[in-house]
Amino acid sequence: MKWYKTTLCLAYQSFGVVYGDLSISPIYVYKSTFSGKLRSHEEDDEILGVFSLVFWTLTVIPLFKYIIFVLGADDNGEGGTFALYSILCRRAKVGLLSASHAPDGDISACSSQLPLKETRGSVLLKEFFDKHHNSRILLLLVVLLGTSMVIGDGILTPAMSVLSAINGIKVKATGLDENYTVLIASLMLVGLFALQHFGTHRVGFLFAPVLLAWLLCISIVGFYNTVRWNPGVVRALSPYYVYIFFKKAGKDGWSSLGGVVLCVTGAEAMFADLGHFSHLPIRIAFATVVYPCLILAYMGEAAFYTKHKEDLERSFFKAIPEAVFWPVFIIATLATAVASQAIISATFSIISQCRALSCFPRVKIMHTSNQIHGQIYIPEMNWILMIFCLGVVVGFRDTDMIANAYGLAVITVMFVTTCLMFLIIVMVWKRKVLVAIAFVVVFGSLELLYLSACLAKVHKGGWLPLVFSLVTLSIMCIWQYGTLKKHSYESHNKVCLDMLLTVGQNHGVTRVPGICLIYSNVISGVPPMFAHFVTNFPAFHQILIFVTLQSLTVPYVPLNQQFHVSRIGPQEFHFFHCIVRYGYKDARKEIYAFESHLIDTVAEFLHTSSNDWDTGASGGEMIVNHQQSSPQVDAVVPRVENGNGGGGMQKKVRFRGVGCNNRELEELEEARESGLAYMMGNTCVLASETSSYLKKFVINIVYGFLRRNCRRPATALGVPNASLIEVGMVYRV
């Protein structure tokens, strides 16, 4: 019973988060379709042909493609373009973002499925990607292009939907100045983005009643208009009317497809927002409520326009009966705010995935729900999206121009998803190539038809998403390139332990009480910044733990597989290395909870190693399972860390019984009492003097600008300034 209640509750919330954009499209589809060259074809056959196109587009793309197929290609509950790429990185090994030193395949949560038998097609495709490295780069660029278009969609959706609804007031107030509608739309957008910090859960409950009321209104009005004006419009459900439409409209009909495609705006959000909900609630909400209501709405509009052709280019609100105009207008205005929520949530999810995999500058990720792990809020991106939305509304003012840009962004993302699904079907699902080709032919051909019509309107506003995506794509590519160069420099300039010990002996290194967590990207050896620190300041803490935070191309890493502890060097030096592995959707712990968990892990490592084997000078390693209770833990008591630790609640773990005389455990406890410090590199990455001018521009100027203006690593991790040691270095890459 609880499962049914949870599913229905999530389905209810999905109305306010996922389906707003898709549900609000009747406001502007017919107007945008007949605003161009189709003005000279405003006859019954053309109107019914457009309705038939809308019906079959809604049926083929959202219902068949997404609800039936694409939602099944989730990455352990996560959706979106990057989730598809994550599956290909992990299961097909064709990506560039997999971590080579910790294969994603060893994460049990992501390797529970039985391996499928390789097909000839999957083998040939893998051989192609292995042989041609450029194909991997091209694949990543395609993924980043789709991601950039989603972010661009997050700018255009609120602008288009809100401005279209506000313009409906001109039906009654014909003399209203355009500046007032722009002002009202701008104020609504500011209010919408101001609500985002409450989180998807609260916003979903707040917005869901509005959208349900909107769907009820348009379905009732659509049914009323169908019965009153032209019941024969039902015949247009036949695809034969699509043929009649293109036969009569010809090239002008093809040009109008840029308006028809707006009927599926928001369909991608069903997949991108999958992490906020799950498969079943999204499928239930669409199949039982959204889809039938939209068909009735479009049918009613078509029936009305066959008898009122002069209103085709004016407004959706002309089709609203006089008696209910104002209630419907108010609900429509509120529903457009809901429509924007779908793509805003999807944008947050996409950016979070990109940031976790080092494809986007560091931003603050706030998890807004304790129950649904994927519900997040990104303050910086929220306000950036708002500023750009306001710029589009104030700058364009014309919904027809915005519609051209909007349609291109939407259909590009869908076509990228179709291309990635081809690889998923062959290389992950291990189906025959003919099945994948059939998928691409059915869905890709329709999307290519729409894409070609949208590209023909680049000069009429379609350039806007191209500019947005180009800027976003450049930022992501440059950030990824600069980050790879930085990690490569650290890996090639790491210091072996023997050299560090030699330096320590020559400089008379002093050991001070306490524990120091040294954050770096080096997975073996000593990071160059620590060697730089020791040479200039010959002192370090009693216990050193080198910490490497690693993001994997999986959504979540189970708690018992997150911490991988090993010893560095002889036992008497007390050097440890811990690789902390996160999925791209994992919530990072608060720094005090993290440090407590980390030290407890090292304590368990010492206790286990003292009982199971003698590590000696060669060291040992283990993965500590935190889901199993440890019989040696005597008590867990809260304490407040003072001194160098920077404050906060900590867990104190005391070990008794076997191994209680272990000196290392006692020293770890003493060092913990003395305080905790954090060491991080404050690096300036510069291109070498012999580099090309392009590389110098990319690294020195663009990457340098992004690095200076994004969140510092210490800030992103929540490290207290009072306990932070930053080591400045210049990397010449």
Beta strands, then each sheet from edge to edge (+ up, - down):
strand 1: 366-367
strand 2: 376-377
strand 3: 510-519
strand 4: 539-552
strand 5: 563-568
strand 6: 575-583
strand 7: 621-623
strand 8: 633-640
strand 9: 649-655
strand 10: 676-686
strand 11: 724-732
sheet 1: 1+ 2-
sheet 2: 7+ 5- 6+ 4+ 3+ 10+ 11+
sheet 3: 8+ 9-
end
